[in-house]
Amino acid sequence: MKKNVIVSLADANYFPLLEELIDSIKKFKDSESVAICVLDTGLTDDQKRKISNKIDEIGRAHVWT
């Protein structure tokens, strides 16, 4: 179990920024001890597949309007 976690939320429109964030975190050796979790508010299946091997968890966020 990793001691720290970074959680981010994104939909399909913000995917490029989410991917940039994940890649930026992964550049640092210290990131090996940090879990990356994504709350999905509308990512496409292709987008989720693209990041699935880079993150620890992805889950559907509940959005109230």
N, C-alpha and C positions, 0 to 999 in steps of 0.2 A: 504494500500500500504506500502510495506517495504522500508525503507530508503536506505539500501545498497544492493548491488548485487554482487555475485561471479559468474563469467562466466568461464566455462571450455569447452574444445573441445576434442572429442575422437572418435576413430573408434573402431571396435570390438577387435582389438589387444591390445588396451590400456584400455579396459573396467575394468580389475581388479584394475588398478591404479585409474581410475575414481571413482569406487565404494569405494575404500579406502579413497579417498579424501572426498567424500560426507559423509561417516560415521564418519570421523575425525571431520569434521565441525559440524555435528549434535551432537557430544558429549558435546558441550558447550552450556549452557543456552542462551548465547548471540546470538546464531545462530537463535533463534526464530524471530529475527528482521532482518535477512539477507535472501534475496531471492537467491536461487541457480538455475542457468540456464545452460543448456547443449546445445552445438552446436554439432549436430550429423553429423559425416563425414563417417559413415558406421557401426553404431551399428546394431546389429540384433534386430528383433522384441522382442525376449525373453529378451535381455539385456535392452531394453527400458522399457518393462513392469516391470522388476525387480527394476528399480530405480524410476519409475514414481510416486510412493507415497512418495518418499523422497525429490523430487525436485519441484520447482515451474513451470518451463517451460522447454520444450525440442523442438528444432527446427532443421531442416535440414540446414546444412551449405553449402554454395556454394563454391566449390573448383575449382580454376582456375589452369590449367596446362600449 
